[in-house]
Structures are given as structure tokens and as C-alpha cells.
Amino acid sequence: MSIPSVLGKLPELPQHLPNKHTYSNKLKENETVLRLLSFNVNSIATVMQYYPMTRLSSEMRNLNTFYNWLEADIICLQELKITNPIMPGISSTMNNGSKILQQHCILSDYTCFASLPKSKKSYSGVGMYVKKTFPLKVTKIEEGITGLLPVTNLSLSDYETIEEKNYIKLRYKNKKGTVVNCYRSSTDIGIGGYENIDALYNNDIERALELDSQGRCILIELETGLVIFGCYIPANSQFTEEGLLYKMQYLKILFRRIENLIKQGKSVVLMGDLNICKDIHDNEEGLQLAKRFYSEAKGEDISKELNQEFIKEKPERFFFNQQLANSNFKIANNFKGIMIDCTRQIHPKRRKMYTCWNTMKNARAVNAGSRIDYTLLSKNHATNNINIMNADILPEIHGSDHCPIYLDLSMKLEVDDKVQISSQVAKFEAKSFYKLINNDIMKMFGTKRARTTESSEDRISPTPTIKSFQKHKISSSLNTKVDGFFKRKSTSSNLSKSSSPVNESSLPRSNAEILDSDDDEFLPSIEVEETKDSSPERRDIIQQKLDAIKSDVKLQKDLKKHNTSNSVPLFVDAKDSSDAGLTVEDKAKRDKLRSLLDSNKNKYEKIPLCRHKEKAVIKVSQTKGKNFGKKFFCCNRPLIVSDSKKRVNNGFETNEFSCGFFKWIP
């Protein structure tokens, strides 16, 4: 799909990312280019708030546009930080569960597969996006590295073990008693390569499920036999023994699985945040220590022995280098070399090629980081008509403490034996795997309303919570049509209509329509309300109004529970000064809601100008400390630290980069 003309505001492609059409002269007949992209986003909800996506109008600021701009075919995002809808006790907030999945995992041009943690809320999580128009189709897809997870989004508590010759299989039961298989149970579903894996965790199934329950890996297989792993390896940032054991077990299972697939003749790609520095040249802190304490460690003249000491310092580094064919540390009889570090294959001597920086120290500004994100390719790729075209990092793209990396491969289009695509592929899509009820995010706020009966027991809950999935079935016998998340409910005459402070096409006609909903997470968000010409100060006022409506809904719920016979909506038009029907306590609550709006009307009337003589933008501090969450004004142009001298010499007026304007909002 071509990118719409509105994207003319986007900058040119990043410096190290070529247009795919530049490869046309290098491709043989029946070959195509597969562009793989990996990005640890450190919360998927924040990616669109940074350069270069801030160059776009709000309606185009989405992952679909982002991926098309980069011409990516398969994308792996790590650290999604989305709450899994099956988890008990999910809070009803605007930032968790189904709403974030709905926004970021259902795209028009890409199919999304997501693996979310089954035990921790808003933690980890990996998403794999595949372009729908890419000529090579996905035939199989799995969640996790052991193959023991159920093929549907279930709790891992109820299962039975089946002993096989080479490996163990599991069979789960859902709450209805229906049997659900794991990925190992069928060759039509599982990708394979499970042999001799169970010994790595001493056949302890609970340990295996613990390793796979954090949403750290998705693997897909293309019809050519290429298997792609998208992984987020544990970091062990607390440097505990248990954390190190977890990390080493995970790495050993992962590479044993890759080794098994290579033995079957398949080629493998491993991409993602592996949380390992390959050697001292990929770690700024290690380089600085070497230069400080060893006189021979100057520039590129770091000795081989010193680099080997750095690699042997941590067991994960040592193990990782054993798997790499282009490692700088090879021990005879203790080296496998099954994978190629593609970025180093293309750029063997380039320095300061970092992909992650410490945000607490503002290390990205001086490019003092480490390279822990990789695209690895199995050494047998040439036998399967796969060649490396390019691989690099994309430090110009912000939005995380990591930057994206990419790998371009040339692949043969002809498939000798056409493989049938498994039906499980469609079932694992995020929209069906996590039971998202709308395929189009804009239908979340549809204006069509469902017919309902007077009985609240017969009404289908409009919010896709776990409770509603367990207790309600959508049936044609109910004579109910679901066109959006909001359903109109008959209300008693003692509840009058409240006037809406925002666009009425985006909200129910009265707050009473959603009084009985268990969650308010599907109330309109600021992202939906924003229009092309919305200014930051207008957006803030709208958000305050929406927050006030949410509070009013909760207050009316309380009134209804206490059987208040003459209750009226607490949120009323500012022109309506009538206090009829309100108790003293309710009047105080209403006045408090009004003050929420009034206090923000004039808050951002005067937006300061930066040194470019342009209106500054409002951002929120993400630095932990006393200013965390505090708002500030800053220049809207991107900051490129390497061009700071150019900015001073040429003056602020003619430079396209940030002028450095900054001002806290009181």
C-alpha cells in the first residue's frame, strides 16, 4: 500500500535505511526483498509521541503509517507493556488491556500477533507484525520458545502431561472443560525443533511454563521454510543469581531450538532485544574503562586479550559468542558458530554503533550506550536462496531508550512444494487471540446503538472484559446487534439527560447509558477526539472534560446504588445554575467537577514561542524524580546532538533542528 500524500511532512528515510527499490538491480529473477525491523519500544503507548511521528497530524500518527514509511515487511516490537485480558483483577483504566490492543494491534496493512505475560500486569510483551501484501505467506506461528503453551489464550493452571519419545506434551482444560492442545501436539500447528529441550530444565514443566509465561517470544514460519524468532531476552538488571539462572536457561533453550530447526534444513532469523553485549566494542562503558586502565587500549587498538576478558566476564556473553560464526572469541572444541551477527557482517569495524542508552544519565545525547539489539541469521542461509542485502541501526528514530534496527534479505519467491497455511495462524492474530470484538478501532465509538430489553440480565455487556466473555454469549436469539462498544439502555424517567461537553457523535446521548458497565476504559480518549487543527492547549481541556465525565459516571453509579429517587446528572451545562434535586453533598461534588474545567480554560491561553519564533509544544517529563509527570514547553523540532555546532554557527532561524527551548509549566 502506498503511503498517502499527507505523509509529505515526514522526513526522509533515516540515514542508514535505503529505499527498497534501490535493490532492484541486485535481485535475480523471482527474488524479492524482505525487510525485518526490530524495536524495543519500552511501552507501545508512547512510540507515537516522539520524532519522527510528531511530524504527522494526529489521525495519521499510528503504527500503520510508521511501518509503511520504513517499508518494513515483518516487524518485532518488544516491551509492549500491555495487560493480558485473561489476567484476574485487571483495573479499569484507560491504559490497560483490550483498548491498547485494539489501538495498536489491529492495523489495515499489517497482521499482528502478540504474546503478553500471563502473570505480571503491563510487563514485557512481544508483538510481531506481518505485511498483508508481502508475497510470501506465514504458514505457522507460535508463542514462546518451549512449545508447551496452549494454542489459545488460557490460564496455565489446569493441564495434564503426556509423555512422548523425544519430548513431553501438555493438554489444557478451559473453564468449560474443553481440551486445548499445546503447540507441540500437532505438526499442523507447531513449527518443530522440540527435541532434547526438556532436559535443559530437568523435565520440570512448571519451570518451562514459568520461562514462557512472561510474553518474551513469538516465532513464525514462512512458506519458504524461513523461521523468524522475535525475542525479548531477560535482562537480569538486579544481577541476582536467580535472574542469571533464568536468563541462561532461556538462552540455552532458545539456541537449542534454533539448532534443531537448522538440522531440519530450515534457515532461522533471530531478532530483538537480547540484552547481551557481544564484545567490548559494543559497550561504551567497557571501552572507557579499558582506555583508562590499560595504556595499550587506544581507539581501535584494544588488544584481543582484553576483549576476551570482557567476553568471559559474564556467562551470557561467553555463551552468546559461542553461537556466533563472526565472533571475536573462538575456543577450539567449544564453539558452534551457527548464527551470523548481520550488522557486524556488514559493518565489521564501525564503532559507537549503539542501540540502547541510559536515559537516567542522558547518555543518548553523547551516544554513550551499548549494542544489545541484534538481527542474527543462520549460517546455512545461502543453501535456501537467502542473502544478506543490508543491516544497520536507526538512531534517528526516538520514542524509547532503544532505537530500531533492521535487516534486508533477498529471498526466492518460488516455492517448490506449496505448504498449506494452518488455520491456527488466523486464530493467533491479536484481534481473535485476545477476543477483541471490533476489527476497526474507529468502531469503538460507533453511533449505531443496540436494541436492548428492559432487563439488565439480558443485556450483553458492551465492554470486552473477562467477566463478559465468561458469562455472556452473543447469540442471534437475543435479537441484539453489536455495532460499537456502547449500547443504549432504557433509563427510568427520574434520570434526565446530561449535556455533553464534547462531540456528541463520539459519546452516548447520556451518561446513564453506561451506568451498569463494569469498566469505563472505553470512554473516548484524547487521541480520538483530536482533530487536524487541535492545539496542545485545546487537547488538554478536552481531556479534562473527559475525566470529569468519567467521574460523573461513577458518582451516578453511587447514587443509583443508594436508591436515590430524585437524582439528576451531576454534570450539567455551565449555563444551568439550577441546584434542584441535589443534596448539599451532591452539589459540592458537582461544583468540584465544574472547577476541573474552569481551572484549565485559561491555563494554556498563551503558548510561549521558541527561538524559531514558533509555538512551543507541551510534553511530559519521563525522568524519574521530583519532576516525573510534570509538564513543560519545548521546541517542536527534533534534536540532533551531532549537529549542535552547526546550529550555533548558522543561527536558529535557518536550522531545521531544535533550538533547545525549555520551560516548566507551573
Protein Blocks (a to p, Z undefined) as FASTA:
>chain_A
ZZdfklmmpccddfklccfklmmmmpcehiacdddddddeepaklmmmpcfklmpcfklm
cfklmmmmnopabdcdehklpacfkbghiacdfkgcjllmmmmmccfkbccdddddfkbg
hiehidddddfklmbdcfbdcedjkopacfbdcdfkbccddddfkbccdddddfkopacd
dfklpmklmggjkeoklmmnoopaklmmmmmmnopaccdddfkopacddddddfklnopa
klmmmmmmmmmmmmmmmmmmmmnopacddedjehpafblmlofklmmmmmmmmmklghjl
pcfklmmmmmmmpmklmmmmmmpmkbcbdcehiagklaccfklmmmmmbghiafbdcfkl
ommmnopacdfbdcdddfklmmnopacfbdcddfkbghiabdcddddddddfbdfbacdd
dfklmmmpmklmnopabfbfklmmccbdcdddfblklpccfbfcfklmmmpccdfklopa
cfbfbdcddddfklccdddfbdfklpcfbfklmmmpmbfklgccfklmpcfklcfklmmm
mmmmmmmmmmmmmmmmmmmmnopakbccfbdcfklmcfghiafklmmmmmmmmmmmmmmm
mmmmpccddfkopacdddddfbgcjkgoiacdddfbdcdfklmmmmmmnopklpcbdehi
acddZZ
